[in-house]
Amino acid sequence: MSQLLRAVLLAALMAGASLLGWAMQPREYLADRTPHQRLASWVPERFGDWQIDPQVVPVPPSPDLQRVLDATYDETLARTYRHAGGARVMLSLAYARNQHKGMNTHRPEICYPAQGFRLVGGTQDGELAWGGGRIPVQRLVAEMGTRHEPITYWLRVGGTITPFGYAQRRVTIGHGLRGEVPDGVLVRLSSIEPDEVAAFRLHERFVRDLLAHLGAAERARLLGDPT
C-alpha cells in the first residue's frame, strides 16, 4: 500500500471517528420533556403539621460559594419548616437542568466545610421509608462551635437516585448513550439537634409528610422514576 493511500485511509478514519463522536453527543434535555416549574411554585409552604418558619432563615453561603452555586445550578431553594410540635427542619434544594455542570458543588461534604463547619465522622448510607417505598440517602453530621447539625441528603440524576461518584457517572453515561442530557436535583435536610438518632427520625417524618402531600409529578421531581 502506498504512503498516499495510507494517508487517505487514516484521514478518512479520523474524519469518521470525529463524525461518530459528534453524532453520539447527547442533545435531548430530559428537563424539556415536561413544563418547567420553579421550585417555589410547587414546593408547598404548608403541608400536614408543617409550615414555613419565617423567623428562622437558613445560614446563607459565603459570597464566593454563592457565585459558584449561581454558575452551577439553575435554581436553589432554602427554607426552614416548623412542626406543630415545635421541631424544625431546614430544607435545601439545588436544581440543574444539565447535571454535567457539576452537582458536587452543593454536596454537604464540600459545602459545609466551605462555610466553616467541621464534619464529625464519615458519611453513612441510609434509607428513608415512606408510603411508596424507600429512598436511599446519605447521612452525616456537621459542627460549628455548639451547633450540632445532622444532615440527610440524596441526589437524583435523570430518573434515578444515585450516590455521588462512580454510580453517578454510570447513570450519566447511560443517559448519554441514549442521546439524553439528564437534569439533577440535590435534596438536603438538616436540623440543629444534639441527638442524631432523633434528628434522622425527624427527617424521615418530614419527607414522608411532604411526599404524601405532593402529586405524582412533583414527587418525580424529587425521586425520579422508580420504573
Secondary structure, DSSP 8 states (H G I E B T S, - for coil): --HHHHHHHHHHHHHHHHHHHHHTS--EEGGGGS----HHHHS-SEETTEEE-TT-------HHHHHHHHHH-SEEEEEEEEETTS-EEEEEEEEESSGGGTGGGG-HHHHHHHTT-EEEEEEEEEEEEETTEEEEEEEEEEEETTEEEEEEEEEEETTEE--SSHHHHHHHHHHHHTTEE--EEEEEEE---S-HHHHHHHHHHHHHHHHHHS-HHHHHHHH----
